[in-house]
């Protein structure tokens, strides 16, 4: 009997563990109900004998299920926090760079703001344009070229930041 359970466990449960922890919620709920419902209810649904015979396995299934459910939730919370931190660090880096723009960079960026546009055609051979791309202030909107011009776009949050901080351009007049 124990060998059959072990083989079934290896074949099915380990596949589910690898697949996704969402499969543990039904097992956890079933185990919890079997373990904690009153005997009268279990007699009515015909599960009292099953609970009495497999109580240690139901307990182990409950603990295992709860462990995977909690760890999955913690992992998702960690990923969310990491993504928020990376977004904050990225924006902080770009804002720091915006506060140090040169006159040539300011001339390019102010054209976006004055024309109220997110996209401009710029010379892709221009070193200032390449510097703005490297610093994530603008990005190539397309790979299609018209002579030596490419369309470069600005992320909306960068455009908003430049609009709410016009003093960045005042030092370069």
Backbone as a ProteinNet text record, in pm:
[ID]
protein_1_A
[PRIMARY]
XXXXXXXXXXXXXXXXXXXXXXXXXXXXXXXXXXXXXXXXXXXXXXXXXXXXXXXXXXXXXXXXXXXXXXXXXXXXXXXXXXXXXXXXXXXXXXXXXXXXXXXXXXXXXXXXXXXXXXXXXXXXXXXXXXXXXXXXXXXXXXXXXXXXXXXXXXXXXXXXXXXXXXXXXXXXX
[TERTIARY]
83.7	0	87	193	278.9	355	398.1	467.9	377.6	251.8	156.5	135.4	124	106.6	232	348.8	474.5	486.8	452.7	458.8	360.8	238.6	138.6	187.4	244.5	297.3	404.6	499.1	606.3	551.1	456.5	406.4	319.8	228.6	130.3	163.6	189.6	209.6	331.8	441.8	562.4	545.3	463.9	433	356	262	183	269.7	363.7	453	531.9	578.8	655.1	566.4	443.3	353.6	318.3	254.6	212.2	147	175.2	119.4	-32.8	-97.5	-243.1	-315.1	-249	-311	-318.6	-244.4	-244.2	-362.7	-426.9	-542.6	-654.9	-694.9	-800.1	-758.5	-632.6	-586.4	-586.6	-543.2	-541.6	-681.2	-774	-912.7	-975.6	-954.4	-1010.8	-952.8	-821.6	-757.6	-809.2	-821	-868.9	-1012	-1096	-1235.1	-1242.9	-1167.6	-1169.6	-1118.1	-1018.3	-959.6	-1042.9	-1108.9	-1170.4	-1323.1	-1388.7	-1535.1	-1580.1	-1694	-1745.5	-1774.8	-1767.5	-1790.6	-1926.9	-2028.2	-2163.5	-2167.3	-2101.4	-2099.6	-2023.3	-1911.7	-1833.6	-1906.8	-1986.2	-2067.7	-2170.8	-2233.5	-2336.9	-2282	-2158.3	-2100.6	-2014.5	-2002.5	-1931.3	-1779.9	-1726.2	-1581.7	-1519.3	-1598.3	-1543.4	-1441	-1471.2	-1376.3	-1247.8	-1263.5	-1146	-1058	-1119.7	-1042.4	-970.9	-1040.5	-980.1	-865.4	-879.4	-777.2	-655	-677.2	-567.8	-538.1	-566.7	-547.3	-403.7	-301	-164.7	-135.7	-187.1	-164.4	-241.1	-362.2	-440	-370.4	-314.6	-241	-117	-45.8	73	34.3	-74.7	-121.4	-161	-224.1	-262.5	-138.6	-42.1	79.9	157.1	168.9	238.4	166.1	35.2	-43.1	-27.9	-39.1	-25.5	114.3	215.2	352.2	367.6	316.1	327.7	242.9	125.8	39.7	104.1	154.2	218.2	346.3	428.1	552.5	523.6	419.4	381.5	340.1	262.1	221.8	340.4	432.1	552	638.4	648.8	726.3	664.9	533.2	466.1	484.3	477.2	499	642.3	737.9	877.5	897.1	839.7	852.9	791.2	675.2	609.8	699.4	753.5	839.9	966.9	1024.4	1144.6	1115.5	1001.7	965	944.4	878.4	857.6	990.8	1081.8	1213.3	1290.3	1290.2	1361.8	1304.6	1171.9	1108.3	1148.9	1148.1	1188	1334.2	1423.2	1565.5	1588.7	1515.9	1526.7	1484.1	1368.1	1319.8	1413.7	1464.6	1558.5	1684.6	1736.5	1856.1	1830	1713.3	1681.3	1661.6	1593.7	1571.8	1704.5	1791.5	1924.3	1997.4	1986.9	2051.9	1985.6	1852.3	1782.2	1826.8	1862.1	1907.6	2047.9	2114.5	2251.8	2262.1	2151.3	2155.2	2242	2301.8	2383.5	2294.3	2350.9	2274.2	2223.1	2306.7	2267.2	2152.6	2160.7	2052.9	1925.4	1940.3	1823.7	1755.3	1833.1	1774.5	1688.6	1736	1657.9	1533.5	1549.5	1436.5	1331	1372.6	1274.9	1186.7	1240.8	1158.6	1040.9	1061	949.5	842	886	793.5	721.3	796.3	735.6	634.5	667.5	577	468.6	472.8	374	362.2	476.5	480.1	569.4	540.2	622.7	727.9	712.8	800.5	856	983.7	1052.3	1142.8	1166	1263	1396.7	1496.5	1628.5	1736.1	1849.6	1964.6	2022.8	2015	2062.7	2214.9	2284.7	2430.8	2478.3	2385.9	2419.9	2457.2	2573	2619.3	2532.3	2473.4	2386	2260.2	2205.2	2087.1	2120.8	2235.4	2277.1	2293.5	2345.4	2360.1	2226	2127.5	1993	1930.3	1959.5	1908.6	1976.7	2107.9	2183	2135.2	2096.6	2050.6	1900.6	1834.3	1691.1	1599	1641.2	1555.8	1465.9	1520.7	1441.9	1478.3	1398.1	1424.9	1382.7	1441.6	1404.8	1261.6	1178.6	1039	1021.1	1114.7	1106.3	1246.5	1259.2	1388.4	1392.7	1280.9	1275.5	1343.3	1429.5	1500.4	1452.1	1459	1438.4	1568.6	1649.6	1785.8	1859.8	1895.2	1970.3	1887.2	1754.1	1666.1	1593.3	1575.1	1495.6	1395.3	1283.6	1187.2	1229.4	1236.7	1270.2	1154.9	1112.4	1002	1051.7	967.7	996.3	885.3	921.4	819.8	730.8	602.1	511.3	554.2	608	645.4	764.4	855.7	968.5	915.7	824.2	763.6	691.1	615.5	545.8	645.2	753.2	853.9	915.4	947.7	1005.6	906.1	777.9	676	654.3	667.7	646.7	773.8	885.5	1013.1	1082	1021.1	1082.1	1214.9	1240.5	1367	1489	1466	1576.8	1632	1547.1	1589	1640.4	1606.6	1642.2	1791.8	1863.8	2007.8	2083.9	2013.6	2081.9	2037.6	1974.9	1928.8	2040.2
-120.4	0	125	126.3	242.7	267.6	158.8	174.3	235.1	195.5	249.5	399.1	438.7	580.7	658.7	602.8	669.3	687.3	584.9	595.1	699.3	698.2	796	936.4	950.9	1079.8	1129.5	1043.3	1082.2	1121.8	1044.2	1066.8	1191.9	1211.8	1318.6	1445.4	1431.4	1548.2	1627.8	1560.1	1633.6	1708.6	1654.2	1726.8	1854.8	1845.6	1963.9	2066.8	2021	2112.9	2195.2	2127.8	2197.8	2290.7	2249	2325.2	2460.8	2462.3	2589.7	2565.7	2652.2	2633.3	2648.6	2701.2	2717.5	2584.7	2475.8	2344.5	2303.6	2371	2333.7	2390.5	2491.2	2548.4	2445.5	2374.5	2274.3	2162.9	2118.6	2015.2	2065.8	2189.7	2248.5	2262.9	2310.2	2325.1	2189.4	2092.4	1959.7	1900.3	1910.8	1856.7	1926	2057.3	2133.6	2095.8	2083.1	2044.7	1904.5	1810.7	1674.2	1669	1749.5	1745.9	1819.9	1926.3	2013.6	2018.2	1958.1	1953.3	1855.7	1882.9	1790.6	1652.3	1549.5	1411.4	1394.9	1462	1448.9	1488.8	1597.6	1644.6	1544.9	1495.4	1400.3	1268	1225.8	1104.1	1127	1244.8	1274.2	1272.2	1314.5	1315.6	1192.1	1104.8	978.7	989.8	1088	1106.8	1077.2	1033.5	1009.6	896.7	788.1	676.7	718.6	797.2	845.3	930.4	1019.8	1104.4	1019.8	925.6	843.7	758.1	709.4	623.4	703.1	821.1	897.4	1029.3	1037.6	1162.1	1215.7	1131.7	1186	1244	1178.2	1227.6	1356.5	1364.3	1488	1603.9	1576.2	1679.1	1724.5	1626.9	1660.8	1738.8	1698.1	1769.3	1912.3	1931.8	2066.1	2152.1	2099.4	2176	2207.4	2109.5	2129.3	2233.1	2222	2317.5	2459.1	2473.6	2606.7	2663.6	2578.2	2623.2	2676.9	2602.9	2648.6	2772.2	2778.8	2895.3	3020.9	3009.8	3124.6	3163.6	3064.7	3098	3159.7	3114.6	3174.9	3320.4	3346.3	3483.6	3571.9	3518.2	3594.8	3622.4	3524.7	3543.2	3651.9	3650.4	3754.1	3891.4	3897.9	4025.3	4073.6	3983.1	4019.3	4070.2	4001.1	4043.6	4181.6	4206.6	4337.6	4445.5	4418.2	4516.4	4540	4434.7	4449	4533.9	4507.5	4585.5	4732.4	4759.1	4898.1	4965.5	4893.6	4950.5	4979.8	4885.5	4905.9	5023.8	5037	5151.3	5281.7	5283.4	5402.3	5436.9	5336.8	5361.5	5411.6	5355.2	5398.5	5544.9	5578.6	5716.7	5812.4	5769.8	5853.3	5880.5	5777.7	5792.1	5887.5	5872.4	5958.5	6103	6123.4	6259.3	6323.3	6246.6	6299.1	6344.1	6265	6300.1	6422.2	6433.1	6549.6	6678.8	6669.9	6788.3	6830.2	6748.1	6778.2	6794.1	6824.4	6830.4	6946	6924.5	7028.6	7118.3	7225.7	7317.5	7244.5	7161.6	7088.8	6991.1	6923.8	6832	6909.4	7023.8	7106.8	7154.5	7190.2	7235.7	7126	7002.7	6891.5	6865.7	6861.2	6827.7	6936.8	7062.1	7171.1	7170.1	7115.4	7106.9	7010.9	6906.6	6816.7	6892.6	6967.2	7037.4	7149.9	7232.4	7345	7298.1	7189.6	7139.5	7047.5	7025	6937.9	6802.8	6738.7	6609.8	6513.5	6386.3	6282.4	6230.6	6263.4	6206.5	6315.5	6302.3	6395.4	6314.4	6367.7	6308.5	6375.9	6295.5	6347.6	6271.4	6334.1	6274	6162.9	6039.5	5928	5921.7	6002.6	6008.2	6113	6191	6297.4	6236.8	6273	6219.4	6261.2	6380.8	6427.7	6341.4	6309.7	6222.7	6085.3	6032.7	5901.3	5904.2	6014.7	6028.3	6028.3	6096.3	6097.5	5957.5	5882.8	5744.6	5657.2	5668.8	5587.8	5614.8	5739.4	5776.8	5756.6	5688.3	5653.2	5774.4	5886.6	6005.3	6001.5	5956.5	5931.6	5791.3	5740.6	5607.3	5603.4	5510.7	5495.6	5444.9	5520.2	5480	5383.7	5386.2	5299.1	5269	5166.2	5134.6	5180.2	5234.8	5283	5419	5434.2	5561.6	5635.4	5768	5855.3	5934.5	5900.2	5955.6	5932.7	6038.8	6021.3	6057.4	6052	6084.8	5959.7	5953.5	5848.4	5915.2	5849.3	5900.8	5857	5953.9	5928.7	5976.1	5890.9	5924.3	5943.3	6006.9	6031.2	5964.4	5898.7	5837.2	5946.6	5920.1	6022.2	6078.8	5995.8	6047.5	6143.1	6120.6	6212.5	6344	6335.9	6455.1	6535.9	6468.9	6537	6602.1	6532.8	6587.3	6713.7	6710.3	6828.3	6944.3	6913.4	7018.8	7079.2	7000.2	7051.9	7109.6	7094.7	7149.3	7230.5	7339.7	7420.9	7483.6	7489.7	7547.1	7467.9	7344.4	7266.2	7331.8	7405.4	7469.9	7610.9	7673.1	7812.3	7833.9	7736.7	7753.7	7751.6	7719.3	7704.5	7806.9	7918.1	8018.7	8108.7
0	0	0	81.1	93.2	-37.5	-105.7	-233.3	-339.1	-340.9	-437.7	-413.6	-287	-253.4	-293	-266.6	-301	-451.2	-528.2	-674.3	-725.2	-672.3	-713.5	-678.9	-560.7	-516.4	-613.3	-646.4	-737.7	-873.9	-922.4	-1057	-1068.1	-975.8	-990	-910.7	-785.5	-699.7	-743	-772.4	-810.4	-942.4	-1031.9	-1155.4	-1123.9	-1032	-994.8	-922.7	-841.5	-770.5	-871.7	-975.6	-1078.1	-1159.8	-1183.9	-1270.6	-1211.2	-1095.5	-1037.2	-901.6	-805.3	-670.6	-662	-765.4	-759	-741.2	-778	-761.1	-615.3	-530.3	-390.1	-313.6	-366.4	-297.4	-280.8	-384.8	-363.9	-267.8	-276.7	-184.7	-41.6	-23.9	109.6	166.4	84.5	130.9	163.2	74.7	98.9	226.9	243.2	363.9	488.3	483.5	599.2	633.9	531.9	557.8	617.6	560.8	613.9	757.5	788.1	921.8	1026	986.7	1086.9	1087	988.7	994.1	1102.9	1163.7	1265.8	1205.3	1292.3	1248.1	1181.3	1232.9	1176.7	1030.2	997.4	858.4	770.9	821	743	722.8	822.5	806.8	696.9	697.2	596.6	454.1	435.3	300.3	273.5	370.1	351.4	355.7	426.2	430.8	567.2	664.4	797.8	796.2	725.4	718.4	646.5	541.7	468.8	559.9	638.1	728.8	833.1	892.2	997.7	943.3	821.8	764	715.5	661.9	600.2	671.8	799.4	874.9	865.5	881.2	869.9	730.8	626.3	490.6	465.3	518.5	504.4	575.5	692.7	766.1	689.3	634.1	555.2	430.1	365.7	245.9	280.9	395.8	439.5	463.9	536.2	563.3	435.3	348	222	135.7	128.6	50.2	103.9	234.2	294	270.2	277.8	253.9	112.2	13.6	-124.9	-151.7	-93.9	-114.7	-55	66.2	131.8	57.9	20.5	-49.4	-185.7	-251.8	-379.5	-359.7	-256.4	-226.4	-191.2	-112.1	-76.2	-199.1	-287	-409.2	-496.3	-510.5	-589.2	-524.6	-393	-323.2	-344.1	-337.5	-360.8	-502.8	-601.4	-740.7	-761.2	-700.5	-710.5	-649.9	-529.8	-463.2	-544.4	-600.4	-682.7	-805.6	-872.4	-990.4	-956	-843.8	-800.9	-771.1	-705.5	-675.1	-803.1	-897.8	-1023.2	-1101.3	-1100.9	-1167.6	-1099.4	-965.9	-890.9	-919.9	-918.8	-943.3	-1085.5	-1182.1	-1321.1	-1334.2	-1278.5	-1288.1	-1216.1	-1103.7	-1027.8	-1109.4	-1177.5	-1260.8	-1377	-1443.1	-1557	-1510.7	-1399.3	-1348	-1310.2	-1249	-1214	-1340.1	-1446.3	-1573.2	-1635.9	-1626	-1681	-1613.5	-1487.5	-1414.2	-1455.3	-1536.7	-1579.6	-1731.2	-1798.8	-1944.9	-1993.3	-2108.5	-2172	-2256.4	-2309.2	-2393.3	-2517.7	-2578.3	-2699.1	-2669.1	-2556.6	-2517.2	-2487	-2419.5	-2387.6	-2514.5	-2617.2	-2743.3	-2806.2	-2801.1	-2857.6	-2772.8	-2641.4	-2553.4	-2551.3	-2559.3	-2554.8	-2679.4	-2789.4	-2911.3	-2891.8	-2814.8	-2782.3	-2703.6	-2604.2	-2514.9	-2588.5	-2664.6	-2736.3	-2839.9	-2910.2	-3014.1	-2959.4	-2828.2	-2762.2	-2833.7	-2849.7	-2917.6	-2840.8	-2856.4	-2795.4	-2893.5	-3022.1	-3123.9	-3214.7	-3248.2	-3339.8	-3431.7	-3549.5	-3640.5	-3615	-3580	-3545.8	-3622	-3634.5	-3702.5	-3614.9	-3663.6	-3581.8	-3573.7	-3653.1	-3646.8	-3546.9	-3492.9	-3400	-3264.2	-3211.9	-3084.2	-2967.1	-2973.2	-2865.5	-2860.3	-2976	-2983.5	-2927.6	-2966.3	-2915.3	-2763.4	-2710.6	-2565.9	-2495.2	-2553.8	-2494.5	-2497.9	-2603.1	-2612.4	-2507.3	-2497.1	-2399.8	-2257.5	-2230.6	-2096.7	-2076.5	-2171.4	-2161.8	-2154.9	-2210.1	-2211.2	-2334.2	-2446.9	-2567.6	-2616.2	-2709.2	-2764.2	-2910.4	-2985.2	-3125.6	-3133.7	-3205.8	-3219.6	-3336.3	-3429.3	-3545.9	-3595.7	-3674.8	-3735.4	-3881	-3928.3	-4065.8	-4073.7	-4172.5	-4187.3	-4310.4	-4301.9	-4416.7	-4427.5	-4518.4	-4530.9	-4400.2	-4331.4	-4207.1	-4083.7	-4097.8	-3986	-3936.4	-3806.5	-3742.7	-3649.6	-3627.5	-3530.6	-3391	-3301.4	-3160.9	-3075.5	-2983.9	-2894.4	-2753	-2675.6	-2535.1	-2454	-2346.8	-2261.4	-2201.7	-2186.5	-2133.9	-1998.3	-1910.6	-1779.3	-1790.2	-1886.8	-1907.5	-1963.3	-2060.1	-2119	-2011.1	-1926.4	-1816.4	-1721.2	-1691.5	-1600.3	-1659.7	-1787.4	-1852.1	-1855.2	-1872.7	-1873.6	-1735.7	-1632.7	-1497	-1436.6	-1506.3	-1457.6	-1567.7	-1610	-1718.3	-1675.8	-1545.6	-1499.3	-1549.6	-1592.8	-1649	-1776.6	-1848.3	-1972.9	-1947.8	-1835.8	-1809.7	-1797.5	-1752	-1732.4	-1864.7	-1974.7	-2104.2	-2206.7	-2165.1	-2260.5	-2302.7
[MASK]
+++++++++++++++++++++++++++++++++++++++++++++++++++++++++++++++++++++++++++++++++++++++++++++++++++++++++++++++++++++++++++++++++++++++++++++++++++++++++++++++++++++++++++++

